[in-house]
């Protein structure tokens, strides 16, 4: 009897001494840091998938908005968080590519994170006002070549995806436009409608209603294939310029040293979530497109975009 008690006590002590990593994951709520304010496409996308993601993981998913520095504040916090799978980032790819390339005070880099996966995109669109003299992108490019430096374009601000899309467009076609920065895609939309700039770039989700109404005309998108919500609009890939545009990719990340089994568990939950028909419908209703990539594929795409952005940032004398 005494020997049995000793064995039982020993087993109890051993079980209590097991490391946390050996326990099932997850066992408590998971916090996703959104490095932007509420209401934007990043915030909208993660809130759409939150219920199903929580169901797949079996624990509550808590969303915390930590805006600042164009996304750098929230991302820096996740990079420095304990790598236990309970503090993660729900962000966009540009916080790992554009921000480090253009902002000297951004201290983190891609290798400071473990990729969970990408799940949706907000495509960039090149826009003109209805009734403009140009009906296609080629017609606009032809006019711009004949009138170098006389045309302006609007973007959501220096260093944003829309800014890079217009700069890549100029490089691809050998044209010169003058930049007029605005504070977001909404003001770009208003400037185009008001005739203050002849062309501009914006996130599709922010301008979809006026494109559908016909007040603005989308000349091209950054999507990899034509979008069901604007099926008549060609892609830059169709125009043989696949590297001349950037989309806003919604992605999930963990701190770099998070154990692989935990990252794999999170990736599997995201995969399952993005196969749910209700989630797909809700994402598309928000003006976004579902495009799931696992961790390995996402990392490849991130590194490819980083090369493009870094090269262009240096040419434009932005950041470092």
Buried (B, 14 or more C-beta within 10 A) or exposed (E): EEEEEEEEEEEEEEEEEEEEEEEEBBEEEBBBBBBBEEEBBBBBBBBBBBBBBBBBBEBEBEBEBBBBBBBBBBBBBBBEBEBBBBBBBBBBBBBBBBBBBBBEEBEBEBEBBBBBBBBBBBBBBBBBBEEBEBEBBEBBBBBBEEEEEEBBBBBBBEBBBBBBBBBBBBBBBEBEBEBBBBEBBBBBBEBBBEEBBBBBBBBBBBBBEBBEEEBBBBBBBBBBEBBEBBEEBBBBBBBEBEBBBBBBBBBBBBBBEBBEEBBEBBBBBBBBBBEBEEBBEBBBEBBBBBBBBBBEEBBEBBEEBBEBBBEBBEEBEBBE
